[in-house]
């Protein structure tokens, strides 16, 4: 995962949002429109998807396919240490995202 400053800022924003709204669940489009629009109004959905990919690779979010066929993302509910992981991503996402990208299977395949 590249260390793009816009991507890092977006991961920080998403991590804070998920700490404050632990039951939030939405599509990448919905996340761009509703979760982060106040803080990052011009974030493209492709960048949101890239941030979610990295966050999923390090175990902070999980995805599921809904009955309508669209993929939705939410905080990884049962993961041990999720609060600490979100706090670490909110503070400095680089190290966790880079470590997740280096692990075998750390990047999930293109699902969109």
N, C-alpha and C positions, 0 to 999 in steps of 0.2 A: 504494500500500500504506500503510495507516494506521500511525502510529508508536505503536501499542498496546504498552505496556511488557511485557505478557505475551507478545506476539508476538515482540518483540525478544529477550527472554530465551530463548524457545524456539529462535529462529534461532541464537543464540549456543551453546546446548546442542547443537543438531544439528551445527553447524559443528565444535565440539570433538570430537564423537563421530566424525564422518567423517574428521577428521585422525588420530584414534587407531585407527580401524577402516576403512582405505581400501577394503576389499572388501565392506563391509556393503551389503546390498540387502534391502528389505522393502516391504510395503504400508504405507499410513498407519496402519492399525490396529496392525500389528506394530511400527512405529516408536514409536507411543504406548505400547504395552505393554512392549516390550523395550529399546529404545534409550534412552528418556528417563525411564522410570518411576522410577528411583532418584533422579533430580534434580528432576523435575517430575511427581510421581505423579498429579496431577489434571488434566493437560493434555487437553482434549477433542480428539477426532480431527479435528473441523472446524478447530481452531486449528493442528493439525499440518499439515493440508492447505494452509491459508493460508500457513504458513511455507515449506512445500515449493514452493508456487507462486512465492513471491518468490525463493527460492533458485534455482529453475530459471530464472526470468527473468534472473537475473544470472549464469547459467552455472556455478553451483556444484554443482547436481545435475541428473541427467537421469532420465527415466522411460521405462519400456518396459512393454508389455502382455505378460504371461506366457501360456502355453498355457491356463491356467485362466481367462483373461479378466480377471484382476485386474491393476491397475497397480502396479508396483513402482518404487521410487526408489533411486538409488545416487549415489555421488559421480561427478561428470563426469570420467571417467577420462582422456580424451585432451586435455582443455582445457589450453591453455597458461596457466601461472600459477595452476593450481588451488590449490596449497598456499598461496600468498599470498592468494588470494581467500578461502579458508576462514579463514585467520588474520585477515583484515580483518573478515569477518563475525562471528567469535568475539569480536573486540575491540569493534566498534561497527557493528552491521548497518545502522543507519539510512541512511547515505549511499549505500551500494551498492544497497540495496533501493529507495530513492527514485529513484536514477538509472535503475535497470532498469525501474521502473514508468513512467517518462517516455519511454523509448525506444519508437518504433513497434514493435508486436508484442512489447513487453516483458513483457506479462502474457499468459500462455497462457489459452486458453479453458477453460471448465469441463469437465473430463473425467470427473468423478466423478458 
